[in-house]
């Protein structure tokens, strides 16, 4: 229902600028690590590993649906020559799935990588942002000391997003949300927008 609603808004040209933050949970390579949740995909099994448990199979199915939806909406925006962006962690397998790879090859699509520590977080978390008909340079912030594991903005060591907190919460889950300064800066990419809607999904 929500996907149909969003698609209707886009097709009706009610949305001037669109951002898609497709949930990365089932696409994350953090699941390949021995101290994290079990892997659900591989580079050779992009749409899901065989013999998954029912709950994991549901997560993969939802991830597949949202990935295809995101790509389809981006195609509509591109065809309309309208601004749109999409974000996922730099190493996310979402960037390898066929619908996503297809739109990355289209003209007018560009991309940058931004490190969350440069927006005030304690972890590096490099994320890729792709977009069409929009200037992404305002998001192009990289940590100068990322190889050394120290934040060039704060001078503090990066928190390594592996394992769980003492409360039993995976660090990758805590780091899912956008830093507030980034969230505030994103709409500024669409400064030419009038009174219509800037939609962030």
N, C-alpha and C positions, 0 to 999 in steps of 0.2 A: 504493500500500500504506500509506504513512504517513498519507495523508489519510483513508483508511478507518479506520485505527487511532485517530486523533484523534477522528473523528466518533463512533466506537463508545464511546470514553471519555466524550464529552460526553453522548451519548444515554443512557448507563448511569448518569449522574449521579455519576460518579467525580470529576469536575472541578467544584470549587466556584467558582473564578475563572479566567477565560480572557483572555489577551492575544494579539492577532494583529499581528505586525509584518510585514505582507505586503511581500515584496521590491519595492523601488520602481524597480529598474534600468530596466525598459522603459517605466515610467510617468513618468519624470523629465523636467521641462522643461529641465533642464541640457543635454539632448541637442539642444535647439533652438539652442544657442549655436554660433557658428562654430568655437570652439576646443575643442569637446568631441566625443564620439562622435556618429555620425549620428542624426538623429531617427528614431523608430520609429512614432510616433503623432502625431496632431494633435487639436485640439478637435473637428474634423469627422470624424476617422477614429479614434475612441477605441479600436476593437479592432485597429488596425494599419493602417499605410500600405500602399498597393498596391506590387507589384513590389519587395519587400524581398529582400535576399540571403538564402540559405538559413540562415545562422547567425542573422541578425537575425529571420527569420521564426520560428525556433525559440524565440528569446528572447521574442517577442511571444506566441507560443502558450502558453508556460509562464506568462507574466504573466497572460494571460487566464484560464487554468485556476485559478491561485492566487487571483485576484480573485474569481471566482465561488465558489470554495470558501470563502474568508473570509466573503463575504456570506451564504452558506448557513449557516455555523456561527453567525454572529452572529444570524441569524434564529431558529435553534434556541434559542440562549441567551435571546433576547428573549421567545420563546414560553414558555420555562420560567421567566421572570421571574428570571433568574440573572445575576450580574455578568459583564460582558465589556467589553473595550476593543479598539480598533484604532488603529494609528498609521501615518502616512505624512507626508512633507514637506508643508508647507502648500500648496505650489503643484502638488503631484503630480496628474496626470490621473486617478489612481485615484479621486479624489473626484468625478470627472465621469462615471464609467462607470455605466450604468443600475442594476446590482444595488446598488452602493454608495449612489447617490443615493436609492434606494428606502428603505434602512434609515435613512438620515439623516432621513427625514421621519416616522419612527415616533415615537409617544409614548414617553417615558422615555429617549430618546437625548439626550445633551448633549455638548458638546465644549469644549475649550480649545486654545490654542496655547501651546507652550512653546519657548523658545529654548535651543539646546544650549550656548551660551556661558554661560548661567546655571547650568549643571551642570558647569562646569569645562573646556569645550572652547575652542579658540582661534577657532572659527568661529561665526557667528550661527546658521545652520541652523534657521529656525523650522519646527516640526513640529506638525501637527494631531493631537490625540487625541480620538477619539469613544468614547463608552461608554454602556452601559445598566445601570441598577440599581447604580450606583457613583458616589461623589462624587469628581470629578476636580480639585477646587480645589487639592489638594496638588501638582499638576503645573503649575499656572498661573503660570509664571515667564516674564516678558518682559523683554528688555533695554531699559532706559530710554533708551539712547543709540543704538539700532539705526540710526536715520536718519543719524546722523553717522559710522557705521562704527566706533564705539569701544564696547568692552564695558563696561557699567556695573558689572559684578562685578569685573573685573580691571584696568580702565583701559587695557588694551592694544588696539591696532587689531585688528579682526576679520580673519582670514585669508579672502581671497576665494576661494571654491571654484570656480575656473575654471582650465582648462588642466591641466598635469601638473607633478609634482614633478621635480627634477633626475634622479631615478631612473626617470622615465617612467611613473609611476603617477598616474592621474587623482585630483585632490583630492576629487572627489565620492565616489570609491570609498573613500578613507581615512576620510571622514566618515560612512560608512554605519552604523557600530556605535553603539549607545547609549553615552552617557557612563556610567561606572561608578556615580556617585552617583544618576543617574536609574534605572539598572537595579536598584540596591539599594532605591530609594524606591518603585518600582512595586508590589511586593507589599504594601506598607503600606496601599495603597488598599483591600485586602481583609482588613483586620485582624480582621474578624469570622469569617474562615475557620477551620475546625476542623482536624482531622488529615488531611483529604482534600487533594487535589492542587491547587496553584495552577499552572496551565499557561501558559507563555509560548512562543509559536510564532513 
